[in-house]
Amino acid sequence: MTERTFRLHDTSLLVSASTGEPRRDRVGDRPDYETFNRLLSVLADAGFAIGRDPQIEKNWPILGRYHREGKRSTPAGDLWFSAETYPTGCRIEFFQQVVTVNSNGGKYDFDRRQKMPYLIGKAFEAALRRMRAHLIERGFAEEVKLESPVPDPMAYFNAKWNMEHERRNGTNRFQRGPDGWPDDTVIGSHGNRLDRDKVRIEHGSVRYFRTHRGHLMRGRVYGGINGMWMVIYGPGLRDHTHLSCCELFLCDPREVPRRLHPRGKARLQKALTAAVETENYERAIVLRDQLKRAA
């Protein structure tokens, strides 16, 4: 039997559990019906009415045995779930139909937890607590997915790059240096590790970059796999980006424009050419000087 884990993504509980037992009727392993049915029993005890998924029964009846649907009523509306089991585990996905954006219903919305009315959200949290406690009691390990490298960039990097066998063995992917980050044997001492001005980039060092609107930004850089560096530029969970090494540079922010038009040189050159062709030489002189400053 493989390692048994579970994790939460928005309102979906994803369980990794394989029996390793072959199916009798087709190629592949038999789903872990015990784990699936036990979780459904936990939800039934939490007040959910559970049955076959009518959409599956209508369109793909042969798959009906692997799918279930249920709902629990609250004063704010119904909390629904759809459940599915498969050879490598099972999935239970919660949704509601009160506040929706997708024309096909709340099941297909993004950010489903955020859209839940207060009482429906509390019912979801209660159901999740019961399922989490049940799985942990049965020996499942919870995987916590990091959504941001802020405030721990190394933990985020490892979570993104380490494979299952590395997590299981407590090791890290890639050859690491004394600082715990990938070393030159992985990144390379040239090319991928040199910024726009051919200066070597160290993990945690400060670099500047420009946004797609031309604004000057400053951050600390980490990673460097395939020449792409993770840049953290603020304390917020969304204050990060990934940039190529050739987009990073050092500068004195007092001596460079805070904003440059992303296509500034090309735009000035085009205007200069047009001014010369129309013999507007006064305008051409101004544009020439602007182009020199931009360079």
C-alpha positions in Angstrom: 0.0 0.0 0.0 1.3 3.4 -0.9 1.8 6.4 1.4 -1.6 7.7 2.6 -1.9 11.5 2.6 -4.6 14.2 2.1 -4.6 17.9 1.3 -7.1 20.7 0.9 -7.4 22.9 -2.2 -10.0 25.6 -1.8 -13.1 23.5 -1.0 -11.8 20.2 -2.3 -10.5 17.4 -0.1 -8.0 15.4 -2.1 -7.0 12.0 -0.6 -4.1 9.9 -1.8 -4.8 6.2 -1.0 -4.1 3.2 -3.2 -4.9 -0.4 -2.4 -2.3 -1.9 -4.8 -4.9 -4.6 -5.6 -5.7 -5.1 -9.3 -9.2 -4.8 -10.6 -11.0 -7.9 -11.7 -12.7 -6.3 -14.7 -10.1 -4.0 -16.2 -6.5 -2.9 -16.1 -5.4 -0.8 -13.0 -5.8 -0.9 -9.3 -9.0 -1.3 -7.3 -10.0 2.0 -5.7 -9.9 2.2 -1.9 -13.6 1.9 -1.3 -13.1 1.6 2.4 -11.6 5.1 2.8 -14.2 6.5 0.4 -17.2 5.0 2.2 -15.9 5.9 5.6 -15.6 9.5 4.6 -19.2 9.4 3.2 -20.3 8.0 6.6 -18.6 10.9 8.4 -20.5 13.3 6.2 -23.8 11.4 6.8 -23.2 11.8 10.6 -22.6 15.5 10.0 -26.1 15.9 8.6 -25.6 15.3 4.8 -28.2 13.5 2.7 -26.1 11.3 0.3 -27.0 9.5 -2.9 -25.9 8.8 -6.4 -24.8 11.8 -8.6 -27.8 12.4 -10.9 -25.6 14.0 -13.6 -23.3 11.0 -13.7 -26.2 8.6 -13.7 -27.8 10.4 -16.6 -24.7 10.8 -18.9 -22.3 8.1 -17.8 -24.2 5.5 -15.8 -21.3 3.0 -16.0 -19.3 5.3 -13.7 -22.1 5.7 -11.2 -20.5 3.4 -8.6 -17.5 5.7 -8.3 -19.5 8.9 -7.7 -21.7 10.3 -5.0 -23.5 13.6 -4.3 -24.9 15.1 -1.1 -26.2 18.2 0.5 -26.8 19.6 4.0 -29.4 22.4 4.5 -28.5 25.6 6.5 -30.6 28.8 7.1 -28.5 30.5 4.4 -29.0 27.7 1.8 -27.7 24.3 0.9 -24.1 23.1 1.2 -23.5 20.6 -1.6 -20.7 18.1 -2.3 -19.7 15.8 -5.1 -17.4 12.9 -4.4 -15.4 10.5 -6.6 -13.1 7.6 -6.0 -10.4 6.4 -8.3 -7.4 4.0 -8.2 -5.1 6.5 -6.5 -7.5 7.9 -3.9 -10.6 10.0 -3.8 -11.9 13.6 -4.0 -14.7 15.4 -2.2 -15.5 18.8 -3.5 -17.9 21.2 -1.7 -19.9 24.0 -3.3 -23.1 26.1 -3.0 -25.6 27.5 -5.4 -26.5 30.8 -3.6 -23.7 33.1 -4.7 -22.4 32.0 -8.1 -20.6 33.4 -11.1 -20.4 30.5 -13.5 -23.5 30.0 -15.6 -23.3 26.3 -14.9 -23.5 26.7 -11.2 -21.3 27.1 -8.1 -19.6 23.7 -8.6 -17.7 25.3 -11.5 -16.8 28.6 -9.9 -13.3 29.6 -8.9 -12.7 30.7 -5.2 -15.6 28.6 -4.0 -14.8 29.1 -0.3 -14.7 32.9 -0.7 -18.1 32.9 -2.3 -19.8 30.9 0.4 -22.3 32.8 2.6 -21.3 32.9 6.3 -23.5 30.0 7.6 -22.8 27.8 4.6 -19.1 28.4 5.1 -19.3 27.4 8.7 -21.1 24.2 7.8 -18.2 23.5 5.3 -15.6 24.1 8.0 -17.5 21.8 10.4 -17.6 19.0 7.8 -13.9 19.5 7.0 -12.9 19.2 10.7 -14.7 15.9 11.0 -13.1 14.5 7.8 -9.6 15.7 8.8 -9.9 14.2 12.3 -11.1 10.9 10.8 -8.3 10.7 8.3 -5.6 11.6 10.9 -7.0 9.0 13.3 -6.6 6.4 10.5 -3.0 7.3 10.0 -3.2 9.7 7.0 -0.7 12.5 6.9 -1.9 16.0 5.9 0.0 17.8 3.2 -0.1 21.6 3.6 0.3 23.3 0.3 2.2 26.6 0.5 0.5 29.3 -1.6 3.3 31.9 -1.3 7.1 32.1 -0.8 6.4 34.9 1.8 7.6 34.6 4.5 9.6 31.3 3.9 11.0 31.1 0.4 12.9 27.9 0.9 9.9 26.0 2.3 7.9 27.2 -0.7 10.7 26.2 -3.2 11.0 22.8 -1.7 7.3 22.2 -1.7 7.2 23.1 -5.4 10.2 21.1 -6.5 10.5 18.1 -4.2 8.9 14.9 -5.5 7.0 12.3 -3.5 9.9 10.0 -2.8 12.0 13.0 -1.6 9.3 14.1 0.7 8.9 10.6 2.0 12.7 10.2 2.6 13.2 13.7 4.0 15.6 14.7 1.3 15.6 17.6 -1.2 15.7 17.6 -5.0 18.8 19.1 -6.6 22.4 19.3 -5.2 22.4 22.0 -2.5 25.0 24.4 -1.2 25.8 25.2 2.4 22.9 27.8 2.4 20.4 25.1 1.5 19.8 26.4 -2.0 20.7 24.8 -5.4 24.4 25.2 -6.1 26.4 25.8 -9.3 26.1 22.1 -10.4 22.4 22.7 -10.9 22.1 26.4 -11.8 25.4 26.7 -13.6 28.1 29.2 -12.8 27.5 31.1 -16.1 24.4 32.1 -18.0 21.6 31.2 -15.7 23.4 32.7 -12.7 24.3 36.0 -14.3 22.0 39.0 -14.3 21.5 41.5 -17.2 24.8 43.1 -16.5 26.7 39.8 -16.2 27.0 40.0 -12.4 26.7 36.8 -10.5 23.4 36.3 -8.6 23.5 34.9 -5.1 20.5 33.4 -3.3 18.9 36.1 -1.1 20.7 39.0 -2.9 18.9 42.2 -3.9 18.1 42.9 -7.6 16.0 45.4 -9.4 13.6 44.8 -12.2 10.8 46.6 -14.1 7.2 45.6 -14.3 5.4 45.3 -17.6 4.3 48.9 -17.1 7.9 50.0 -16.7 7.9 50.7 -12.9 11.2 50.1 -11.1 10.9 47.4 -8.4 13.3 45.9 -5.9 13.4 42.5 -4.3 15.4 39.5 -3.1 16.0 36.6 -5.4 16.1 32.9 -4.9 16.0 29.6 -6.8 17.5 30.1 -10.3 16.3 26.8 -11.8 16.4 27.0 -15.6 17.5 30.6 -15.3 14.2 31.6 -13.6 14.5 33.4 -10.3 11.8 33.8 -7.6 11.7 37.5 -6.5 10.1 38.6 -3.3 9.4 42.3 -3.2 7.1 42.9 -0.3 5.6 41.5 2.9 2.2 40.5 1.4 1.5 36.9 0.3 1.1 38.1 -3.3 4.3 40.2 -3.3 6.3 37.8 -5.4 7.0 37.0 -9.0 9.3 34.8 -11.2 11.7 36.5 -13.6 14.4 35.4 -16.0 18.0 36.3 -14.9 18.3 38.7 -17.9 15.4 40.8 -16.4 17.3 41.4 -13.1 19.9 44.1 -12.6 21.7 46.3 -10.0 21.3 50.1 -10.0 21.2 53.2 -7.9 17.5 54.0 -7.8 18.4 57.7 -7.4 20.0 57.7 -10.7 17.5 55.9 -12.9 13.9 56.8 -13.8 11.3 55.4 -11.5 9.3 54.5 -14.6 10.3 53.8 -18.2 7.9 53.3 -21.0 8.2 49.5 -21.8 8.9 50.3 -25.5 10.3 53.8 -24.9 13.3 53.6 -27.2 11.4 52.1 -30.1 8.6 54.7 -29.6 11.1 57.6 -29.6 13.0 56.3 -32.6 9.8 56.0 -34.6 8.8 59.6 -33.7 12.3 60.8 -34.5 12.2 59.2 -38.0 8.8 60.7 -38.7 10.0 64.1 -37.6 13.0 64.0 -40.0 10.9 62.7 -42.9 8.5 65.7 -42.4 11.4 68.1 -42.0 10.3 69.0 -38.5 13.8 69.5 -37.3 13.0 71.3 -34.1 11.0 68.3 -33.0 13.7 66.0 -34.2 16.3 67.7 -32.0 14.1 67.3 -28.9 13.4 63.6 -29.7 17.1 63.0 -30.4 18.0 64.4 -26.9 15.3 62.3 -25.3 16.6 59.2 -27.0 20.1 59.8 -25.8 18.8 60.1 -22.2 16.8 57.0 -22.6 19.9 55.1 -23.8 
